[in-house]
Amino acid sequence: MSKRGRFITLEGIDGAGKSTHHAWLANLLRLNGKSVILTREPGGTQLGEKLRTLLLFEPMNLETEALLMFAARREHIAEVIQPALERGDWVVSDRFTDASFAYQGGGRGLAWAKLEQLEQWVQGDLQPDLTFLFELDVITARQRLANTGNAPDRFEREQQEFFERVRNAYHRRAEAYPGRFCVIDAQQSISAIQKTLEERLVSG
């Protein structure tokens, strides 16, 4: 049997820059001889991508939003993540369950206990082996988003207070799982951030 692969996730508020390093990180691992699956949430599967469009652009009830996030996640785990890990591949995902605690829990105010129940039901004992949290103040993150020129989705259109709550919720998750989280100062240059990512992967 092949050795189980590793599961790496990238998290942070919109505009923190994590997506900039998503493909770079996968390429770094490939250069070091790893077989890598690059994926994202919501999404990652054919069904998940359809749900992503609904989640990002259609208004809906908060609990519907959370349930759809976890429905997409269940499909993602069953179809992509778990099979890849069992093959010995490394999985690098732009967001995972920490994002639900941050956005639906922190940002929207859904009870933490409900998210914990969904987490246990949908993924059981599965957790990322390593989570990079890109830490950036909300004002700078919003300025970066504005400078992209892209049409914002319904999360990106939220007010500053929403993202402050999201950011605080991410901190709460990082404090709860200090062995899994590696907090990255996203104010640094891209090269400095990538150096930190590489060092953490080598040491871990």
Backbone as a printed PyTorch tensor [residue, N CA C, xyz], in Angstrom:
tensor([[[  0.8480,  -1.2010,   0.0000],
         [  0.0000,   0.0000,   0.0000],
         [  0.8800,   1.2450,   0.0000]],

        [[  0.4390,   2.2720,  -0.7370],
         [  1.2140,   3.5030,  -0.7910],
         [  1.0570,   4.2930,   0.5080]],

        [[  2.0650,   5.0640,   0.7970],
         [  2.0190,   5.9140,   1.9750],
         [  0.9830,   7.0140,   1.7660]],

        [[  0.2080,   7.3330,   2.8110],
         [ -0.8110,   8.3710,   2.6960],
         [ -0.1700,   9.7030,   2.3210]],

        [[ -0.8340,  10.4190,   1.4140],
         [ -0.3510,  11.7370,   1.0370],
         [ -0.6170,  12.7580,   2.1250]],

        [[ -0.2970,  14.0110,   1.8420],
         [ -0.5230,  15.0930,   2.8040],
         [ -1.5270,  16.0810,   2.2380]],

        [[ -2.2580,  16.6880,   3.1490],
         [ -3.3470,  17.5950,   2.8030],
         [ -2.9930,  18.9920,   3.3110]],

        [[ -2.8080,  19.9330,   2.3810],
         [ -2.4060,  21.3030,   2.7190],
         [ -3.4990,  22.2610,   2.2660]],

        [[ -3.8690,  23.1990,   3.1490],
         [ -4.8890,  24.1790,   2.7990],
         [ -4.3590,  25.5980,   2.9600]],

        [[ -4.9230,  26.5000,   2.1670],
         [ -4.5880,  27.9200,   2.2420],
         [ -5.8400,  28.6840,   2.6270]],

        [[ -5.7250,  29.5280,   3.6450],
         [ -6.8750,  30.2610,   4.1600],
         [ -6.5450,  31.7430,   4.3280]],

        [[ -7.5790,  32.5440,   4.4740],
         [ -7.4060,  33.9710,   4.7080],
         [ -8.5930,  34.7510,   4.1760]],

        [[ -8.7350,  35.9850,   4.6130],
         [ -9.8310,  36.8080,   4.1280],
         [ -9.6190,  37.1430,   2.6500]],

        [[-10.6920,  37.5000,   1.9770],
         [-10.5900,  37.8920,   0.5690],
         [ -9.6250,  39.0600,   0.4430]],

        [[ -8.6690,  38.9400,  -0.4880],
         [ -7.6860,  39.9920,  -0.6800],
         [ -6.3790,  39.7670,   0.0540]],

        [[ -6.3020,  38.7120,   0.8600],
         [ -5.0740,  38.4480,   1.6290],
         [ -3.9520,  37.9150,   0.7500]],

        [[ -4.2870,  37.4100,  -0.4410],
         [ -3.2540,  36.9900,  -1.3750],
         [ -2.9790,  35.5080,  -1.4350]],

        [[ -3.7560,  34.6950,  -0.7350],
         [ -3.4710,  33.2610,  -0.7130],
         [ -3.5180,  32.6250,  -2.1060]],

        [[ -4.4710,  33.0690,  -2.9480],
         [ -4.6090,  32.4620,  -4.2660],
         [ -3.3820,  32.7000,  -5.1430]],

        [[ -2.6480,  33.7660,  -4.8580],
         [ -1.4110,  34.0600,  -5.5940],
         [ -0.3970,  32.9320,  -5.4300]],

        [[ -0.4290,  32.2780,  -4.2780],
         [  0.5780,  31.2680,  -3.9550],
         [  0.0720,  29.8340,  -4.1350]],

        [[ -1.1710,  29.6850,  -4.5350],
         [ -1.7880,  28.3690,  -4.6400],
         [ -1.0570,  27.4820,  -5.6510]],

        [[ -1.0050,  27.9370,  -6.9000],
         [ -0.3380,  27.1450,  -7.9420],
         [  1.1690,  27.0800,  -7.7210]],

        [[  1.7560,  28.1540,  -7.1940],
         [  3.1990,  28.1600,  -6.9220],
         [  3.5620,  27.0580,  -5.9300]],

        [[  2.7500,  26.9120,  -4.9070],
         [  3.0100,  25.9050,  -3.8850],
         [  2.9380,  24.4980,  -4.4770]],

        [[  1.9410,  24.2620,  -5.3150],
         [  1.8270,  22.9560,  -5.9610],
         [  3.0280,  22.6790,  -6.8540]],

        [[  3.4800,  23.6970,  -7.5840],
         [  4.6390,  23.5390,  -8.4540],
         [  5.9030,  23.2400,  -7.6520]],

        [[  6.0470,  23.9060,  -6.5130],
         [  7.1910,  23.6460,  -5.6320],
         [  7.2140,  22.1830,  -5.1970]],

        [[  6.0650,  21.6660,  -4.8240],
         [  5.9830,  20.2720,  -4.3900],
         [  6.2960,  19.3190,  -5.5360]],

        [[  5.8230,  19.6520,  -6.7330],
         [  6.1190,  18.8040,  -7.8960],
         [  7.6080,  18.7870,  -8.2110]],

        [[  8.2430,  19.9410,  -8.0610],
         [  9.6850,  20.0060,  -8.2940],
         [ 10.4520,  19.1540,  -7.2820]],

        [[  9.8150,  18.8970,  -6.1420],
         [ 10.4200,  18.0530,  -5.1190],
         [  9.9130,  16.6120,  -5.1870]],

        [[  9.3710,  16.2520,  -6.3460],
         [  9.0260,  14.8570,  -6.5850],
         [  7.6730,  14.4080,  -6.0910]],

        [[  6.8000,  15.3300,  -5.6960],
         [  5.4850,  14.9590,  -5.1870],
         [  4.4540,  14.9660,  -6.3100]],

        [[  3.5240,  14.0400,  -6.2110],
         [  2.3580,  14.0600,  -7.0880],
         [  1.3070,  14.9180,  -6.4000]],

        [[  0.8340,  15.9670,  -7.0840],
         [  0.0180,  16.9870,  -6.4180],
         [ -1.3240,  17.1760,  -7.1140]],

        [[ -2.3700,  17.2690,  -6.3100],
         [ -3.6990,  17.6330,  -6.7770],
         [ -3.9710,  19.0590,  -6.3100]],

        [[ -4.2440,  19.9470,  -7.2540],
         [ -4.5270,  21.3490,  -6.9550],
         [ -6.0440,  21.5420,  -7.0400]],

        [[ -6.6570,  22.0600,  -5.9590],
         [ -8.1090,  22.1520,  -5.9430],
         [ -8.5590,  23.3670,  -5.1340]],

        [[ -9.8800,  23.5470,  -5.0180],
         [-10.3840,  24.7220,  -4.3080],
         [-11.7660,  24.4530,  -3.7340]],

        [[-12.1580,  25.3150,  -2.7870],
         [-13.5070,  25.2760,  -2.2380],
         [-14.0850,  26.6880,  -2.1930]],

        [[-15.4280,  26.7960,  -2.3580],
         [-16.2740,  25.7100,  -2.8380],
         [-15.9140,  25.3640,  -4.2780]],

        [[-16.0760,  24.0980,  -4.5940],
         [-15.7290,  23.6350,  -5.9340],
         [-14.9650,  22.3350,  -5.8710]],

        [[-14.0540,  22.1460,  -6.8200],
         [-13.1900,  20.9720,  -6.8200],
         [-13.7410,  19.7590,  -7.5330]],

        [[-15.0610,  19.7360,  -7.7530],
         [-15.7060,  18.6580,  -8.5070],
         [-16.7060,  19.2970,  -9.4680]],

        [[-17.2450,  18.5030, -10.3680],
         [-18.2260,  19.0470, -11.3080],
         [-19.4380,  19.5960, -10.5590]],

        [[-19.9360,  18.8300,  -9.5910],
         [-21.0630,  19.3040,  -8.7960],
         [-20.6530,  20.4930,  -7.9370]],

        [[-19.4830,  20.4100,  -7.3440],
         [-19.0080,  21.4730,  -6.4740],
         [-18.8800,  22.8060,  -7.1830]],

        [[-18.4610,  22.7830,  -8.4510],
         [-18.3250,  24.0270,  -9.2100],
         [-19.6950,  24.6460,  -9.5010]],

        [[-20.6990,  23.8100,  -9.7300],
         [-22.0570,  24.3280,  -9.9210],
         [-22.5680,  24.9590,  -8.6230]],

        [[-22.3030,  24.3030,  -7.5070],
         [-22.7040,  24.8590,  -6.2140],
         [-21.9340,  26.1400,  -5.9190]],

        [[-20.6820,  26.2110,  -6.3540],
         [-19.8700,  27.4240,  -6.1530],
         [-20.5500,  28.6430,  -6.7920]],

        [[-21.0310,  28.4660,  -8.0090],
         [-21.6940,  29.5730,  -8.6960],
         [-22.9070,  30.0490,  -7.9090]],

        [[-23.6950,  29.1130,  -7.4060],
         [-24.8570,  29.4840,  -6.5860],
         [-24.4210,  30.2120,  -5.3180]],

        [[-23.4190,  29.6670,  -4.6490],
         [-22.9710,  30.2230,  -3.3720],
         [-22.3790,  31.6220,  -3.5210]],

        [[-21.6720,  31.8690,  -4.6050],
         [-21.0130,  33.1570,  -4.7710],
         [-21.9230,  34.2490,  -5.3300]],

        [[-23.0110,  33.8390,  -6.0130],
         [-23.7800,  34.8660,  -6.7200],
         [-25.2790,  34.8820,  -6.4450]],

        [[-25.8150,  33.8510,  -5.7850],
         [-27.2480,  33.8240,  -5.5160],
         [-27.5340,  34.1210,  -4.0470]],

        [[-28.4370,  35.0510,  -3.7540],
         [-28.8080,  35.2930,  -2.3560],
         [-29.5020,  34.0740,  -1.7670]],

        [[-29.2600,  33.8070,  -0.4960],
         [-29.8710,  32.6460,   0.1530],
         [-29.8360,  32.7930,   1.6660]],

        [[-30.6330,  31.9950,   2.3190],
         [-30.6570,  31.9360,   3.7780],
         [-29.2960,  31.4920,   4.3100]],

        [[-28.9100,  31.9890,   5.4790],
         [-27.6100,  31.6540,   6.0730],
         [-27.4220,  30.1510,   6.2410]],

        [[-28.4290,  29.4720,   6.7640],
         [-28.2680,  28.0390,   6.9980],
         [-28.2220,  27.2760,   5.6800]],

        [[-28.9440,  27.7380,   4.6790],
         [-28.8410,  27.1370,   3.3420],
         [-27.4190,  27.2780,   2.8240]],

        [[-26.8500,  28.4590,   3.0130],
         [-25.4760,  28.7130,   2.5870],
         [-24.5140,  27.7330,   3.2410]],

        [[-24.6270,  27.5620,   4.5420],
         [-23.7300,  26.6570,   5.2610],
         [-23.9130,  25.2120,   4.7990]],

        [[-25.1540,  24.7970,   4.6210],
         [-25.4240,  23.4230,   4.1980],
         [-24.8930,  23.1590,   2.7950]],

        [[-25.0460,  24.1300,   1.9020],
         [-24.5090,  23.9540,   0.5470],
         [-22.9880,  23.9080,   0.5460]],

        [[-22.3560,  24.7190,   1.4060],
         [-20.8970,  24.6740,   1.5310],
         [-20.4440,  23.2730,   1.9370]],

        [[-21.1180,  22.6970,   2.9060],
         [-20.7130,  21.3810,   3.3830],
         [-21.1380,  20.2710,   2.4220]],

        [[-22.2130,  20.4850,   1.6660],
         [-22.5830,  19.5080,   0.6300],
         [-21.5130,  19.4540,  -0.4470]],

        [[-21.0550,  20.6310,  -0.8890],
         [-19.9660,  20.6770,  -1.8660],
         [-18.7040,  20.0450,  -1.2910]],

        [[-18.4700,  20.2700,  -0.0100],
         [-17.2730,  19.7210,   0.6530],
         [-17.3380,  18.2000,   0.7280]],

        [[-18.5200,  17.6540,   1.0330],
         [-18.6410,  16.1980,   1.1280],
         [-18.2960,  15.5520,  -0.2080]],

        [[-18.8200,  16.1540,  -1.3040],
         [-18.5120,  15.6480,  -2.6430],
         [-17.0150,  15.7740,  -2.9350]],

        [[-16.4390,  16.8860,  -2.5290],
         [-15.0160,  17.1510,  -2.7300],
         [-14.1540,  16.1020,  -2.0210]],

        [[-14.5150,  15.7990,  -0.7890],
         [-13.7720,  14.8050,  -0.0140],
         [-13.8920,  13.4250,  -0.6630]],

        [[-15.1340,  13.0470,  -0.9900],
         [-15.3790,  11.6980,  -1.5100],
         [-14.7760,  11.4770,  -2.8930]],

        [[-14.8390,  12.5120,  -3.7410],
         [-14.4320,  12.3480,  -5.1260],
         [-12.9720,  12.7220,  -5.3980]],

        [[-12.4210,  13.6290,  -4.6090],
         [-11.0830,  14.1460,  -4.9040],
         [-10.1000,  13.9370,  -3.7630]],

        [[-10.4020,  14.5000,  -2.6060],
         [ -9.4030,  14.5700,  -1.5310],
         [ -9.0370,  13.1940,  -0.9810]],

        [[-10.0350,  12.4280,  -0.5450],
         [ -9.7450,  11.1330,   0.0700],
         [ -9.0680,  10.1600,  -0.8900]],

        [[ -9.5580,  10.0230,  -2.1280],
         [ -8.8650,   9.1250,  -3.0600],
         [ -7.4230,   9.5550,  -3.3250]],

        [[ -7.1900,  10.8590,  -3.4340],
         [ -5.8290,  11.3360,  -3.6900],
         [ -4.9030,  11.0050,  -2.5280]],

        [[ -5.3640,  11.2480,  -1.3190],
         [ -4.5300,  10.9580,  -0.1460],
         [ -4.2340,   9.4710,  -0.0340]],

        [[ -5.2220,   8.6510,  -0.3500],
         [ -5.0230,   7.1990,  -0.2830],
         [ -4.0380,   6.7150,  -1.3420]],

        [[ -3.9690,   7.4270,  -2.4680],
         [ -2.9810,   7.0820,  -3.5040],
         [ -1.5780,   7.5280,  -3.1340]],

        [[ -1.4730,   8.3760,  -2.1250],
         [ -0.1750,   8.9130,  -1.7490],
         [  0.1010,  10.2850,  -2.3400]],

        [[ -0.8980,  10.8780,  -3.0000],
         [ -0.7410,  12.2180,  -3.5650],
         [ -0.8310,  13.2870,  -2.4700]],

        [[ -0.3030,  14.4550,  -2.7860],
         [ -0.4740,  15.6250,  -1.9250],
         [ -1.6180,  16.4520,  -2.4870]],

        [[ -2.4770,  16.9470,  -1.6160],
         [ -3.6060,  17.7780,  -2.0170],
         [ -3.3810,  19.1930,  -1.4970]],

        [[ -3.4510,  20.1730,  -2.3950],
         [ -3.3050,  21.5840,  -2.0120],
         [ -4.6100,  22.2820,  -2.3660]],

        [[ -5.3480,  22.7110,  -1.3420],
         [ -6.6650,  23.2900,  -1.5670],
         [ -6.7380,  24.7480,  -1.1320]],

        [[ -7.2840,  25.5710,  -2.0140],
         [ -7.5930,  26.9620,  -1.7110],
         [ -8.9060,  26.9500,  -0.9310]],

        [[ -8.8040,  26.9990,   0.3810],
         [ -9.8910,  26.9450,   1.3690],
         [-10.3550,  25.5080,   1.6610]],

        [[-10.8320,  25.3400,   2.9140],
         [-11.4740,  24.1090,   3.3690],
         [-12.3930,  24.5000,   4.5260]],

        [[-12.5790,  23.6440,   5.4940],
         [-13.5880,  23.8750,   6.5300],
         [-13.3190,  25.0940,   7.4040]],

        [[-12.0670,  25.4630,   7.6050],
         [-11.7830,  26.6700,   8.3910],
         [-12.5070,  27.8760,   7.8020]],

        [[-12.6750,  27.8980,   6.4770],
         [-13.3700,  29.0110,   5.8230],
         [-14.8400,  29.0650,   6.2210]],

        [[-15.4590,  27.9150,   6.4610],
         [-16.8540,  27.9130,   6.8930],
         [-16.9880,  28.4910,   8.3040]],

        [[-16.0580,  28.1360,   9.1690],
         [-16.0810,  28.7210,  10.5080],
         [-15.8340,  30.2290,  10.4470]],

        [[-14.9710,  30.6500,   9.5260],
         [-14.6470,  32.0680,   9.4080],
         [-15.7810,  32.8650,   8.7800]],

        [[-16.3090,  32.3760,   7.6590],
         [-17.3010,  33.1540,   6.9050],
         [-18.7320,  32.9430,   7.3900]],

        [[-19.1630,  31.6760,   7.4790],
         [-20.5270,  31.4520,   7.9470],
         [-20.6370,  31.6360,   9.4710]],

        [[-19.5850,  31.2380,  10.1890],
         [-19.5930,  31.3960,  11.6400],
         [-19.2560,  32.8130,  12.0720]],

        [[-18.0540,  33.2600,  11.7380],
         [-17.6270,  34.5950,  12.1500],
         [-18.3520,  35.7020,  11.4140]],

        [[-18.2980,  35.6600,  10.0840],
         [-18.8910,  36.7220,   9.2830],
         [-20.3970,  36.7940,   9.3870]],

        [[-21.0690,  35.6490,   9.1900],
         [-22.5330,  35.6300,   9.1630],
         [-23.1630,  35.4510,  10.5400]],

        [[-22.4080,  34.8810,  11.4830],
         [-22.9500,  34.7080,  12.8330],
         [-23.6520,  33.3890,  13.0840]],

        [[-23.4420,  32.3940,  12.2150],
         [-24.0400,  31.0790,  12.4640],
         [-23.3880,  30.4540,  13.6940]],

        [[-24.2010,  29.8010,  14.5140],
         [-23.6970,  29.2010,  15.7530],
         [-22.5440,  28.2440,  15.4760]],

        [[-21.4560,  28.4070,  16.2200],
         [-20.2580,  27.5750,  16.0740],
         [-20.6050,  26.0980,  16.2240]],

        [[-21.5210,  25.7800,  17.1620],
         [-21.8760,  24.3850,  17.4380],
         [-22.4910,  23.7090,  16.2110]],

        [[-23.2710,  24.4530,  15.4330],
         [-23.8640,  23.8740,  14.2210],
         [-22.7830,  23.5330,  13.2030]],

        [[-21.8020,  24.4120,  13.0840],
         [-20.6970,  24.1470,  12.1590],
         [-19.8700,  22.9560,  12.6260]],

        [[-19.6830,  22.8220,  13.9280],
         [-18.9350,  21.6730,  14.4590],
         [-19.6610,  20.3720,  14.1670]],

        [[-21.0070,  20.3840,  14.2440],
         [-21.7790,  19.1810,  13.9140],
         [-21.6270,  18.8180,  12.4440]],

        [[-21.7040,  19.8200,  11.5750],
         [-21.5290,  19.5780,  10.1490],
         [-20.1130,  19.0840,   9.8410]],

        [[-19.1330,  19.6780,  10.4930],
         [-17.7430,  19.2710,  10.3010],
         [-17.5650,  17.7960,  10.6330]],

        [[-18.1050,  17.3610,  11.7720],
         [-17.9630,  15.9730,  12.1930],
         [-18.7100,  15.0320,  11.2550]],

        [[-19.8900,  15.4270,  10.8350],
         [-20.7050,  14.5820,   9.9580],
         [-20.0710,  14.4360,   8.5820]],

        [[-19.6130,  15.5270,   8.0150],
         [-19.1400,  15.5300,   6.6380],
         [-17.7300,  14.9630,   6.4870]],

        [[-16.8520,  15.2400,   7.4550],
         [-15.4570,  14.8240,   7.2600],
         [-14.8980,  13.9060,   8.3210]],

        [[-15.6270,  13.6510,   9.3750],
         [-15.1360,  12.7430,  10.4100],
         [-13.8180,  13.2150,  10.9820]],

        [[-12.8120,  12.3550,  10.9220],
         [-11.5000,  12.6890,  11.4850],
         [-10.5960,  13.4230,  10.4940]],

        [[-11.0330,  13.6080,   9.2710],
         [-10.1840,  14.2500,   8.2690],
         [ -9.9660,  15.7280,   8.5920]],

        [[ -8.7140,  16.1070,   8.7170],
         [ -8.3140,  17.5080,   8.8730],
         [ -7.0600,  17.7250,   8.0220]],

        [[ -6.8340,  18.9560,   7.5860],
         [ -5.5810,  19.2210,   6.8720],
         [ -4.3720,  18.8920,   7.7490]],

        [[ -3.2980,  18.4710,   7.1100],
         [ -2.0400,  18.2620,   7.8380],
         [ -1.3750,  19.5930,   8.1400]],

        [[ -1.5900,  20.5670,   7.2760],
         [ -0.9650,  21.8800,   7.4270],
         [ -1.8640,  22.9270,   6.7890]],

        [[ -2.0960,  24.0150,   7.5170],
         [ -2.9120,  25.1190,   7.0040],
         [ -2.1110,  26.4070,   7.0620]],

        [[ -1.9420,  27.0390,   5.9060],
         [ -1.3070,  28.3510,   5.8510],
         [ -2.4050,  29.4120,   5.9300]],

        [[ -2.3580,  30.2300,   6.9820],
         [ -3.3120,  31.3150,   7.1470],
         [ -2.6350,  32.6240,   6.7760]],

        [[ -3.1080,  33.2340,   5.6980],
         [ -2.5430,  34.4940,   5.2300],
         [ -3.1910,  35.6420,   5.9980]],

        [[ -2.4130,  36.2540,   6.8620],
         [ -2.9000,  37.2700,   7.7870],
         [ -2.6650,  38.6670,   7.2250]],

        [[ -3.7510,  39.4370,   7.0970],
         [ -3.6670,  40.7890,   6.5500],
         [ -4.7880,  41.6260,   7.1390]],

        [[ -4.5110,  42.9010,   7.3870],
         [ -5.5670,  43.7630,   7.9090],
         [ -6.6390,  43.9620,   6.8440]],

        [[ -7.8540,  44.2180,   7.3000],
         [ -9.0040,  44.2690,   6.4060],
         [ -8.9120,  45.4220,   5.4110]],

        [[ -8.4580,  46.5890,   5.8380],
         [ -8.3920,  47.7460,   4.9440],
         [ -7.4760,  47.4680,   3.7580]],

        [[ -6.3000,  46.9140,   4.0230],
         [ -5.3680,  46.5880,   2.9400],
         [ -5.9460,  45.5190,   2.0200]],

        [[ -6.5920,  44.5200,   2.6010],
         [ -7.1870,  43.4430,   1.8060],
         [ -8.2590,  43.9930,   0.8680]],

        [[ -9.0830,  44.9060,   1.3700],
         [-10.1460,  45.4830,   0.5430],
         [ -9.5680,  46.3560,  -0.5720]],

        [[ -8.4930,  47.0390,  -0.2870],
         [ -7.8380,  47.8400,  -1.3220],
         [ -7.2950,  46.9440,  -2.4290]],

        [[ -6.7080,  45.8120,  -2.0360],
         [ -6.1910,  44.8680,  -3.0310],
         [ -7.3140,  44.3360,  -3.9170]],

        [[ -8.4520,  44.0100,  -3.3030],
         [ -9.5870,  43.5130,  -4.0780],
         [-10.0660,  44.5590,  -5.0780]],

        [[-10.1460,  45.8040,  -4.6270],
         [-10.6110,  46.8890,  -5.4960],
         [ -9.6750,  47.0860,  -6.6830]],

        [[ -8.4000,  46.8350,  -6.4760],
         [ -7.4050,  47.0570,  -7.5280],
         [ -7.3830,  45.9630,  -8.5820]],

        [[ -8.0470,  44.8350,  -8.3160],
         [ -8.0480,  43.7540,  -9.3020],
         [ -8.9110,  44.0950, -10.5150]],

        [[ -9.9150,  44.9240, -10.3130],
         [-10.8170,  45.2720, -11.4010],
         [-11.8590,  44.2090, -11.6940]],

        [[-11.8630,  43.1110, -10.9190],
         [-12.8340,  42.0440, -11.1280],
         [-14.1660,  42.3920, -10.4680]],

        [[-15.2570,  41.9220, -11.0530],
         [-16.5720,  42.1210, -10.4390],
         [-16.6390,  41.3110,  -9.1440]],

        [[-16.9720,  41.9300,  -8.0310],
         [-16.9810,  41.2110,  -6.7570],
         [-18.1520,  40.2380,  -6.6380]],

        [[-17.9270,  39.1060,  -5.9540],
         [-19.0290,  38.1930,  -5.6570],
         [-19.7490,  38.7030,  -4.4070]],

        [[-20.7540,  37.9720,  -3.9460],
         [-21.5640,  38.5160,  -2.8540],
         [-20.8330,  38.5080,  -1.5070]],

        [[-19.8050,  37.7040,  -1.3760],
         [-18.9880,  37.7690,  -0.1610],
         [-18.0790,  38.9930,  -0.2140]],

        [[-17.4550,  39.2040,  -1.3550],
         [-16.5330,  40.3310,  -1.5100],
         [-17.2420,  41.6810,  -1.3990]],

        [[-18.5490,  41.6850,  -1.6100],
         [-19.3160,  42.9310,  -1.4900],
         [-19.6830,  43.2780,  -0.0560]],

        [[-19.3780,  42.3960,   0.8760],
         [-19.7040,  42.6630,   2.2850],
         [-18.9090,  43.8520,   2.8240]],

        [[-19.4060,  44.4040,   3.9370],
         [-18.7950,  45.5840,   4.5350],
         [-17.5700,  45.2120,   5.3770]],

        [[-16.8130,  46.2270,   5.7600],
         [-15.5780,  46.0160,   6.5110],
         [-15.8180,  45.2390,   7.8010]],

        [[-16.9150,  45.5210,   8.4890],
         [-17.1920,  44.8470,   9.7690],
         [-17.3330,  43.3400,   9.5810]],

        [[-17.9040,  42.9410,   8.4640],
         [-18.0360,  41.5140,   8.1530],
         [-16.6590,  40.8600,   8.0940]],

        [[-15.7300,  41.4910,   7.3830],
         [-14.4020,  40.9050,   7.2270],
         [-13.5870,  40.9510,   8.5170]],

        [[-13.8730,  41.9130,   9.3700],
         [-13.2270,  41.9230,  10.6870],
         [-13.6580,  40.6980,  11.4870]],

        [[-14.9330,  40.3600,  11.4010],
         [-15.4290,  39.1720,  12.1050],
         [-14.8400,  37.8950,  11.5030]],

        [[-14.7290,  37.8710,  10.1730],
         [-14.1140,  36.7110,   9.5000],
         [-12.6730,  36.5510,   9.9710]],

        [[-11.9520,  37.6350,   9.9760],
         [-10.5410,  37.6090,  10.3910],
         [-10.4060,  37.1240,  11.8310]],

        [[-11.2590,  37.6080,  12.7070],
         [-11.2120,  37.1840,  14.1110],
         [-11.5320,  35.6950,  14.2510]],

        [[-12.4630,  35.2090,  13.4370],
         [-12.8150,  33.7860,  13.4840],
         [-11.6500,  32.9210,  13.0170]],

        [[-10.9280,  33.3810,  12.0060],
         [ -9.7310,  32.6550,  11.5830],
         [ -8.7190,  32.5830,  12.7220]],

        [[ -8.5370,  33.6770,  13.4420],
         [ -7.6180,  33.6690,  14.5880],
         [ -8.0600,  32.6440,  15.6320]],

        [[ -9.3700,  32.5740,  15.8410],
         [ -9.9040,  31.6140,  16.8190],
         [ -9.5910,  30.1840,  16.4010]],

        [[ -9.7320,  29.8800,  15.1180],
         [ -9.4010,  28.5390,  14.6360],
         [ -7.9050,  28.2590,  14.7650]],

        [[ -7.0940,  29.2450,  14.4470],
         [ -5.6460,  29.0650,  14.5470],
         [ -5.2240,  28.8100,  15.9890]],

        [[ -5.8670,  29.4870,  16.9270],
         [ -5.5560,  29.2780,  18.3460],
         [ -6.0160,  27.9030,  18.8110]],

        [[ -7.1000,  27.3860,  18.2140],
         [ -7.6150,  26.0700,  18.5950],
         [ -6.7610,  24.9340,  18.0390]],

        [[ -6.0800,  25.1890,  16.9040],
         [ -5.2610,  24.1550,  16.2510],
         [ -3.8600,  24.6990,  15.9580]],

        [[ -3.1030,  25.0310,  16.9930],
         [ -1.7880,  25.6570,  16.7620],
         [ -0.7890,  24.7520,  16.0550]],

        [[ -0.9330,  23.4500,  16.2080],
         [ -0.0040,  22.5340,  15.5550],
         [ -0.2270,  22.4170,  14.0610]],

        [[ -1.4240,  22.7550,  13.6170],
         [ -1.7710,  22.6480,  12.1960],
         [ -1.5730,  23.9560,  11.4540]],

        [[ -1.8010,  25.0640,  12.1120],
         [ -1.7620,  26.3660,  11.4430],
         [ -0.3630,  26.9560,  11.3980]],

        [[ -0.0440,  27.5450,  10.2530],
         [  1.1530,  28.3670,  10.0960],
         [  0.6640,  29.7240,   9.6020]],

        [[  0.7840,  30.7430,  10.4470],
         [  0.2820,  32.0730,  10.1050],
         [  1.3440,  32.8400,   9.3210]],

        [[  0.9380,  33.3340,   8.1500],
         [  1.8320,  34.0410,   7.2330],
         [  1.5180,  35.5320,   7.2540]],

        [[  2.5200,  36.3660,   7.4470],
         [  2.3390,  37.8110,   7.3550],
         [  2.1970,  38.1850,   5.8810]],

        [[  0.9640,  38.4540,   5.4510],
         [  0.6950,  38.7020,   4.0380],
         [  1.0440,  40.1230,   3.5990]],

        [[  1.5940,  40.9290,   4.5050],
         [  2.0960,  42.2510,   4.1300],
         [  3.4550,  42.1470,   3.4460]],

        [[  4.1050,  41.0150,   3.6100],
         [  5.4420,  40.8290,   3.0460],
         [  5.3960,  40.7610,   1.5140]],

        [[  6.5690,  40.8570,   0.9080],
         [  6.6660,  40.6900,  -0.5350],
         [  6.3360,  39.2410,  -0.9050]],

        [[  5.9810,  39.0360,  -2.1680],
         [  5.6680,  37.6880,  -2.6410],
         [  6.8520,  36.7550,  -2.4370]],

        [[  8.0640,  37.2220,  -2.7330],
         [  9.2440,  36.3660,  -2.5820],
         [  9.4810,  35.9910,  -1.1300]],

        [[  9.2520,  36.9280,  -0.2050],
         [  9.4370,  36.6380,   1.2190],
         [  8.4110,  35.6180,   1.7060]],

        [[  7.1850,  35.7700,   1.2320],
         [  6.1410,  34.8130,   1.6090],
         [  6.4740,  33.4260,   1.0790]],

        [[  6.9110,  33.3540,  -0.1570],
         [  7.2310,  32.0480,  -0.7440],
         [  8.4170,  31.3940,  -0.0430]],

        [[  9.3500,  32.1930,   0.4180],
         [ 10.4600,  31.6450,   1.1910],
         [  9.9520,  31.0200,   2.4830]],

        [[  9.0180,  31.6920,   3.1490],
         [  8.4390,  31.1590,   4.3840],
         [  7.6810,  29.8710,   4.1130]],

        [[  6.8960,  29.8410,   3.0300],
         [  6.1560,  28.6340,   2.6680],
         [  7.0980,  27.4610,   2.4340]],

        [[  8.1540,  27.7140,   1.7020],
         [  9.1090,  26.6420,   1.3970],
         [  9.7900,  26.1470,   2.6660]],

        [[ 10.2010,  27.0630,   3.5340],
         [ 10.8610,  26.6700,   4.7860],
         [  9.9420,  25.8350,   5.6560]],

        [[  8.6730,  26.2260,   5.7110],
         [  7.7120,  25.4830,   6.5550],
         [  7.4660,  24.0860,   6.0060]],

        [[  7.4000,  23.9650,   4.6970],
         [  7.1920,  22.6500,   4.1000],
         [  8.3940,  21.7290,   4.3320]],

        [[  9.5760,  22.2990,   4.1970],
         [ 10.8160,  21.5230,   4.4020],
         [ 10.9120,  21.0450,   5.8520]],

        [[ 10.5680,  21.9360,   6.7920],
         [ 10.6780,  21.5970,   8.2150],
         [  9.5670,  20.6670,   8.6610]],

        [[  8.4340,  20.7500,   7.9530],
         [  7.2790,  19.9530,   8.3740],
         [  7.1400,  18.6430,   7.6500]]])
